[in-house]
Structures are given as C-alpha cells and as structure tokens.
C-alpha cells in the first residue's frame, strides 16, 4: 500500500512543529521528511535526523540535478526537500509529512497533485504574537519580521485542502489525525473568522 504525502504549512508560532511531532507519535506509519540545508549545524543537532547538512556547493549541484521537489533560500541559507527520499518512503507505505511554507507547498502540489495540503492557523493575531514573544529569544525586529511572514503565510491558507485551527492543542491534533486517517468528514468546523483574522493581520 502506497503512503500519502501531507504538506503542513503554518505561520511561525502557530504550533506546527509540536503538532507534527505529536501526530507522528499518534500515527505509526507517518514520518517527517528530513530537509537538506546549508545552514550551520546547531548544538545538539544530528545530521540525518534534524537535517541533512551539506555545503552550498553540494546543495546547488543537487538543485541543478533536479534532486529537490522544492527548495528555497531563507535568511541566506538554502533548504530543500529530496524527491528521492520522499518517493522511497511513500513506496514503503509510509505517510510523509512536509514542513514547508506556502511557496514550497505550491511547488510540491504542481509536481505531486495527489498531495494533501494542510494549513494550521492560530486562533488570533494577538495569540500568535504572544506565542512568538513568549520564546524570549528573538529581538523586536525579528518578531516583527515573523509577524509579517505570518500574515503572508495566512493569506495563502485558502490554497490548502484543509485548515486546522490550533486553539486547543489536543483538538488540533485530533483534527490532523482524522485527516491522515482519511476521516476528514469528522473534522470539527473551522471556528474562526478567517477574513477577520487576515484583516487584523494586515493591520
């Protein structure tokens, strides 16, 4: 049985990473795709577990060879999703989760239209900003930059097959589990005024 590809996109602070990890723990046959990156390895990170760490020369050569389903430059570093690795896991019957932004999601859907895309949304702009500030590790400039990026990401949420509201972690996790299990008809209604959320973001 072939696995399915799930694209999960969300603004920074919406809880995407925590939800994805919990989702994989819930669904045994699901794994995160491990991206290639040129950014330096941080303390505690393991090559092949957190990322595949490669040089810029290696990365650009891989991109020229068509290795990546999608790739992008973020803050001067390159990130890419290996087509071969994704297709190998799918062939083994493993559901693959991609953690990428709306631009990467669009590129992947063009090449693999059978992929299921999911947008995770915060309950409000104020809560999103509170979560970003609670990290305590970012400067004001970085926070404002992430808020602008968050607005841009949410503006494209209507391109996704499903939107999941992370107002309650367990409920959001249940929604994601239903989608992975092909039971999207049981999803709770999206209890958020998306247009209002976006207009608040714009302000």
Helices and strands as residue ranges (DSSP letters): E 5-10, H 16-26, E 30-32, E 36-37, E 52-53, H 56-64, E 68-74, E 77-82, H 83-91, E 95-99, H 102-111, E 116-121, H 125-134, H 140-155, G 157-159, E 162-165, H 169-180, G 184-186, H 194-202
